[in-house]
Amino acid sequence: MAAAAIAAAPRRAWRSRICSRPLAVVMGIALVAAAALPLPAVAAYALAWGETPKYPPGFDHFSYVNPDAPKGGTLNLAGYGSFDKLNPFTLRGLPAAGLGVLMFETLAEASDDEPLSMYGLLADDMRLADDELSITFRLNPAARFWNGDPVLAEDVRHSFDTLMSRQAHPRFKQYFGDVARVVVVDERTVRFEFRRRNHELHMIIGMQLPIFSRKWGAGKAFDRVVTDEPITSGPYRIERTDWGKTVSFRRDSGYWGRELNVRRGMFNFDRVVYKYFSDETARLEGFKAGEFDWVYENSARNWVRGHTGKRYASGELIKEELANSNSAGLQGFALNTRRELFADVRVRHALALAMDFEWMKRQIFYGRYERSRSYFTNSDMEATGLPSPAELALLEPFRAKLNPAVFGPVPLPPSTEPPGSLRGNLRQALGLLKEAGWNVADDGVLRNAAGRPFEFEILTYSKGLDRVAAPWARNLHKLGIAARLRVTDPALYQKRIDDFDFDVAVHLYSASQTPGNELIERFTSAAADEKGSDNITGIRDPVVDALVQKVLQSQTRAELVVAARALDRVLRNGWYLVPHFYAPTHPVVYRRGLEHPKTLPLYYSADVWMLKTWLEAR
């Protein structure tokens, strides 16, 4: 999602219109006076793109929850590294885990078994103007912050204005930049007006703008609000903090939304406790010792060899792979093009040729992972083969600015499957490096004309990355390149990433079923120098900027797919990342006694879904 603090779930994007048009909005019960809006609109309990939302007016609960879930028990989870603040919306410091999901609510709730729908949460109806240049929300009169104050339109405007200020994380300005202003219509009605049409902006405002009380921080500058408990409307409050070690939340017995249909069967534990571990080894041993209850296991080695023993054989600890239909996005070694070393696309391509995924899959990953191919891997947004006529129509106006290869077959990650080979890939890499002015000297070191050796640092906070970095570094050594792994603590790592003070880092560009405003922060020139932005590779390409706008301004799903595929082609030909891999399922391990609903959602982040829907079996 947009903000780091609320970003536990996969990002989503939506478009909607009224029922008489191809893109449908299901109507609510009451019509709204047109005078409250710039243009006519209709009240809606839900907004959707392309079809009627799955759940009708007055629905009882989402299908992926147990509506009769018992409440109770304590859920112990693992945090990583440390934390030093309770404000997740500022640039400096590390926020405590769990804050976004457990405490902060939004105006609407996403449905995890629909790619393009949202339902009222803090708002009980939503009205999109016919010109799609504004959306108005009416707040539920029952909505309350934990201090008893009602959630009012002024709180919504305050939340937005605060997040757009210089004191908040700069990524909010990128993400919400097309909001022209926020108008308080009356005590419980607020309107967001947009600078231009954007296929998802009204949905982003509904589902991704965290709402908090004007009283949070007692008037202090927002970047000085560090240890004050957030005054929020969510189901949990902070119970205790042991800074850097443990944070615990307790369920608010007076939570206002517990009987809402979008909350029924959710947030079932009385307490949620995060215990922090310094590294993966400590985390694994802590889990096996019973210090916490559930883990999303992102290490193939740990899954196969670490999670074994008597407690697993007896069923006391359970391993399960959860199916999903998520778009996989792209993970890889991100090359910081702000560094002169990585400014040449031929150099970046050469570095990708040195990664032998097929060997790693056999020797390191136990055959569990698949190769990441695209910025939209495993979705219909992924470019394939030659550009279609519709893609060419978008790309042709930029032909003079594009590498001619963009108009050919889309590049795939280098492979060593026969007839390919690592030797052949390295030979091609040497040719590209020579074209870029790098040659292997008599001492076996790759140097440029000035005699500078080709060497760089791979930055990480996890020692476990060595299993991935070391094989790549060995292959790079054959090219005369020295790549060193630098492991630092999570706080320093995050600061260096935010400041773009690194050569290479592992990065994941997660993907929604419908890409949208997150692309501004990830890939556009405007974000390249914005500290803390997700454009960590430093992409500055006017063609990318233009194609991102094509994605945002698409009017139909077909237009969106074409624009995303065209963008994918340009990005992949830029070789900004050395592509890694992805897991086709969610591998989780948990203690006996925890239980999840039988019906799985289609599109979900495993840890967020767990917090929302799992329970203590009785």
N, C-alpha and C positions, 0 to 999 in steps of 0.2 A: 504494500500500500504506500501511500504518498509519504507520510512521515515515518521516520525511523521508529518512533515510539509505538506506532499503531501498525507496524509492518509485519505482523506475524502471519497474516493470511495472504494468499496469492492476490496480486493486484488484478483488478477487474475493470472493465470499461463498458459503458452502456449507451444506447440511444433509444429515444422513445418519441412517439407522437400519439395523437388521439385516435380512437378506434376507427374512424371513417377513412383513415389513411393506411398504407401498407404496413407502417410501423406502429404497433398498437400500444395504447395505454389503457389499462382496465379502469373503468370509472369507479369512483367512490360514490357515496350515497348523496352527498349534498353538493349542489352547485354553489359557486362562489361569485360574489358580485364582481363584475368586470372592472369596476372602478378601482379595485385594489391592485390591478395589474396594468402594465403598459399595454398589453393586448389581451384578447379573450383567452380564457383557459378554463379547465375543468378540474375539479377536485379529484384526487386519485389516492387510493390506499396503497397502490403499488404502481411502479413504472417498469416497463419491459421493452425489449427491442425485438421486433419481428414476429412476435406471437403473444398470445394471451399468457400472463403469468400462470404458473402451475397452480398456485393456491388462490381460491376464490375469496371474495369478501367474507369476512367472519370466519375464516379457517381457524382450526383449533391449534395446530402445531405443525412444525416442519416434519417431513417424513423421516428424516435421519436422526430424530431424537426419540427417547423413550418418554412419553408425556407423563407417565406415572413413576418416573425415576425417584427413588427415595433420596432424601437429603441427609447428609451426615458424613462423618469420617474426615481424615486428614490426608491430603495428597502431598507427598514430598517429592520435589523435583530438583534437578541439578542446574545450578548456574555455572558460568564459565569465567574464570579470571577473578573479577572483582566488580564493585560498583561504588559510586560515591555521591549519587544524587537521586532525588525522587521526581525531578522535573525531566521528562523525556524529550522535551521540545527545544532544548538549547544545544549549542554546538559543543561546548566544553564539557568534559566529564563523561562518565559511564552511568546510565540510568539503571536502577534495579530492574530485574527481570519481572515480567508479568504485569507491569503497570498498565500497558495499553489495553490488553484484553480484559483484565479483571476490574479496572476502575473507570476508564474513560468510555463514554458512549457517544454515539453519533445520531444524526437525525433519522437515519434509516438503517435497516439491517439487510445485508446481502443474503440471498438464498444460495446455499452451497450445493444444491442439486440442480441449479439453473445457471447458465453462464451469464445471463443478461437481465437479472431481475433484482429489485429491491423493494422492501416493505417497511412501512412506518415503524419507528422505534420511539425516539423522543418526539417526533412529529406524528400526528395522527392523520394528516393528509398532506399531499404535495401537489402543487399546481404548476405545470410547465406552460409558459406562454406559447401561443401559436407560432410566434417567430423564433422560438427557442432561444431567445436572448435574455430570459430571466426564469427563475424558478422561485416559487413562494412556498414556505412551509408553515403550517399551523401546528403549534406545539400542543402536546397532550396536556390537559389541565392537571393530570395526576403526576406528571414528571417532577421529581424532587431530587435535589442534591442531598448528600448524606447529612448535612447540617439542618435539613428541614426546609430550606428555602426552595421555592418553586423555580423550575428552569424557565427562564423568560427570554424573550427575543433579545433583550439587551445583553444577556449572557452569551447568546449565539454570536451577536456582533462583536462583543468583547473578545471572544475566543478567536474569531477570524482576524480581527485587527491586531491582536497580540501576536499571533503566529506570523503575520505579515510584517511585523516590526523588525528593526535591526537587532533586537535583543533575542529573537528566536533563531532557530536553525535556518540558514539561508535557503535551504531546499524548498521551504514553503512558498517563497516568492516565485520560484520557478513553477511549482506545481499548481498554485492557485493564481498565477499571474494574469489570467484572462478574466478574472472577476473585477469588474469596474468599481462596484460599490455594493455595500450591504445596507438595506433600508429596513428600519424597524417600522412596520406598518401599524401595529398596535402591540399591546403587552405580550401577546402570544403569537404574533404573526411576523415573519421576517422574510424579506425578499432579497435574493442575490441577482444582481444584474451583470451581464457579461459584455465584454468588449466586442466579441465576434462569436459566430456559431462554432461550436465544438461538439463533436458527436458524443462526448462523455462527461462534459464538465458538470452538468446538473446532477449526474449520478455520483461523481466524485464528491461534490459538496454534500450530498445526502449521506454517503457511506463512509467518507474518509476524513471529514472535518471533525476532530475531537472537540467536544463541548465541555467547558469547565466554568466554575463560578467566578464572577468578578471579585469575589472576596479572597480567592486563593492568592497567597502572598501578601495580603494586607497592604496593598499599594506599593510594594517594593518594585524596583526595576525587575523585569521578568528574568533577566539573566542572573539576578541575585536570588531568585526563588530556587533554592537548592534542596534544602532538607524539610521544607514545609510540606505536610501531607496534602496532596492534591484534593481540592474540594470538587468532587465529581458525583455523577448520578449512577455509577455502575454498581454491580452486585456485591463488591467487596470493598473493604477498607484495610488500610495498613494496620496490622496488629503490633508488630515489633520489627526493629531493624538492629542488626549487629553489623555495622558498616563494613562492607567488603567481604562479609562472611555469610550472613543469613538475612533474608527478608521474609516475613510471614504476613499473610493476608487472612482476614476472617470475613465470612459472609455476613453481610449487613441484614440483620433480622427484619429491618424496616424497609428493605429495598422496594422501591415503588413499582418496579416493572415485573415482579415475579409471576404475575398471572397473565401477562401479555402473550399473545399467540407466538410472537417472535422470540419469546424467552421461556416458554413452557418446556420443561424437561431439560433445562440448561443450568449450568453452574450449580452442581449438585453437592460439592464438598463444603463442609463447614469451614475448613481451613486449607490454605494452599501455602506451602513453605518451600522456598528456594534455598538450597545449601550450595555454596560456591566451592568449586574445585579448581585447582591450579592448572591441570592439564588433562589430556585424554586418559592417561594411565591411571591417575588418581580418581578420575570419574568412573572408569570401568570397575576398579577395585571397590570404590565406594558403593556402587550399585550392587555388586555381588555380595557385599557385606551387609546389605539391607539399609543403607543410609538414605536412599531415595527409592522411588517406586516405579518409575517409568522413564524410558529413554528412547529417543529417536536415534537409531544407530547408523551413523553415516560413514562408518569405517567397515569396509568389506572384511578386513582381517579380524576386527573385533567380532563381527557377526559370525564368522565361520569358526574362529579359533578362540576368541576371548569369552564368548557367551557359552561356556560349556561347564560341565561339572554336575555334582549330585543334585543341586537345587534345580537345575534345568531338567535333569532326567526324572526327577520326582514330580515335576509339574508345579513346583513352588514358584519358579520363574518361567515365564512363557514368552516364546518368540513367535511373532506373527508378521506376515507381509500383507499389508493392506492395499487393495487395488484402488486405483484412481484414474481419472481421465485428464489430469492436469497437463497443460503445456509445460514442457521441461525447460524452456529458455536456454541459456548458454552459460556454462561455467568454463573458466580457463585461466591460463597465466595472462594477466592483463599487462600489456606493455605500455609504459608511460611515455607517450610521444612528445611530452614536454622535454624529455631528455633527447639531446641531439643524437645519441646512440640509436634511438628507435624511430627517428624521424622519417627514414626511407622505407617505403612499403616493401622494397625488395629484401631489406634486412629482416623485417617482421615476418615475411613469408618464409625466409630461410630458417628462422628460429622455429617456425611451426613444422617444417620438414624434419627437424631433429627429434621430434617426439614420436616414439614408437608405441602407440596405444595398444596395438595387437599383442605385443610382447607383455605389456603391463597387464592387460586383461587376463592373459594366461598365468603369469607368474605372481602377480600382486593382488589382483582383484577377484580371484577365484571364479572368473567367468561371470560375475554378477552385474557388471555395468555395461551400458551401451554408449557409443560415441556421440557426443554433442556435435551436431552438424550445422546448426543455424541459431540465430538469435531468437527464433521461434520454433525450436525443435519440438517435434511431436505435435504439431498443430497445422491447420490449413493455411497459416500465414507463412510457412516455410517455403522459400523459393526452391524450385527444382528445375533441372535441365536448362533449356534455352528460355529467354524471356517470352512470355505470351504477347500477342498483339496489344492487349490492354496495358501490360507492363511497359512495352516499348513506347506506347503513347505518352507515358509519364516520363520515361527516361530520355527520349529523343531531344527534348528542348535543352538538355544538359550535356549532350554528346561531347561538345568541345571541352567540357570541364571534367569528363570522366575518363578513366582508364578504359581503353577499347575492350579489355577483358570483361567488363561489366555486361557487354552485349553478347558475350559468348555463354557457354555452359557455366552455371553457377559453381564456384569452387567448393569442393568437398575437402574435409580434413585429410591430410596425407595419410596414406595407408601402406602397410608393409605386407598385406596379404598378396600372395602370388597373383599376377606376375610382378607386383611391386616388391620392393625390398628396402631395408634401411640403407644399404650401400647405395642404391640408386637415388634415394631421397637425399642423402648427404652429398652425393655428387651434384645433384641439382641445386642444393643449398649453396655449395661452394661457388657455383656459377653465378647465382644471384648476388652473393656477397662480393664477388669480383667485380660485377657490373656496378655495384654500389661503392666501389673504391676500397674494398677490404681484401687483403691477400695474406696467405700464410707465409710468414718469414722463415728464415733459416732455423730459428730456434723453435719452430713449431707453433708459434703464437700468431693468431690472426691480428693483423695491424693495418691501419690506414696509411695514407701517404705521409702523414706527419709522424708516423711511428707509434701512434697511440694503440695500446692493446685493447682488444674487445673483451671487456669484462663487466659483469654486473652482479647485483645482489637481488635475491628473491626474498621478499619480506613476508613473514608470517608470524602468528602468535601460537602456532600449534607445531609441536615436534613431530606429530604424525604426518605432516606434509612431506617429510623427508622421503617417505616411500614413493611419493609421486615426483618430487623434484630431483632426487638423486639419479634415476635413470635418464631423465632429460639432460641433466648436467653432464653425465658420462658421454652421451651422444654429442653434446655441444663441444666437449673437450676434443673430440675427434676432428672438429672443425677449427680447433685452435682457440676456442672461446672458453673463458673461465667464468662459471656461474656458481655463486656461493649462496647457501641458504642462511638467512639471518632470522633467528627466532627471538622475539621480544615479548614483553608482557602485553596483555590486551589493551591496557590504557595507552601505552606508548604507540602500539600498533595503530590504534584508532586515530590518534593525533597525527601520526605521519601520513596515514591515508587521507584524512581530512585536509591536510596541508599539501597533498600531492608530493610528499617528500619520500619518494621511493623509486626504484627502477622497475621492478616487476613484483606483482602481488597476485595471489589467487583471488578471483572475484566471480561472483554468481550474478548474472542478470536473470532473475526469475521472470516468468511470463504469465500473463493472464490469458484467458480465452479470447480476449479482445483488447489489443494494445491501445494505449492512449497517452494521457498526459505524462506518465512516467518517462516516456521517450524524450521529452524536453530536457529533463534533468540528466538523462543518461547519455545523450548523443549530440546535443546541439552546441553550437559555438557559444551561446550565451551562458552555458553552464560550465564551460571549460576552465574558466578562472574563478568560479564561485566555490570558495573553500567549503568542503563538506558535501559537495554535489556528488552525484553518482556517475558523472562523466570522468571516471578516474583515469581513463586512457588519454584524455585530452583531445578528443575528436573536434576538429574545426574544419568543417566542410560545408560550404553553402548548399551543395546538392542534398546532403543529409538534412540540413535545416529545412529545406523546401519539402522534402519527402515526408518529414515528420509532420509538417503542416497538412500535407495531403491526407495523412492518416487521420489527423484530428478533425479535418473538415469533411470527411467522407459522409455520404448521405445514406448509403446502403451497406449491407454486409459485403456484397460483392465488391464495391468500391474500396472498402476497408482492406479486404484480402489482397486486392491488387496493389494498393499503396504499400502495404506491409511487405509484400514480396519484393517489390521494387527497392524498398529501403533495405531489406535483408541482403539483396544482391550487392548493393553499394557497400554496406558495412562488411560483408564477408570478403569482398575484394580488397578491403583495406587492411586485412590481417591484423586487427588491433588486439586480438586475443589468440593465444595458442589453445585451441579447443580441447577441453577435457572430456567429461563423461557424465552420465546421469543414471540414477536408479529408476527403473520403470515402476517400482512399487514403493510404498512407505514401510521400511523395516523398523518395527518397534519391538521393544522388550519390556515386560512389566510383571509385577508380582501378582501371584494368585490372590483373588479377592477384588481386583479391579475388573470392570466390565464396560464394554462399549455397546451402543445400540447395534442391533443386527443389520439394519439397513445403513449402508455406507453412502455418504454424499458422493457426487461425481467430481467436484472441484474443491479441493481443500488442502490446507496446511495441516499436517498431522498433529502438531503440538497445539495449535489453536482449537482444532476440532476436539482434541482430548480435553482441554480445559473447559470447553463449553458443554460437552455431552457425556463424558465418561462418569462413572459412579462407583460407589462402594457397594458391591453385591451383598445381598442379605438373604 
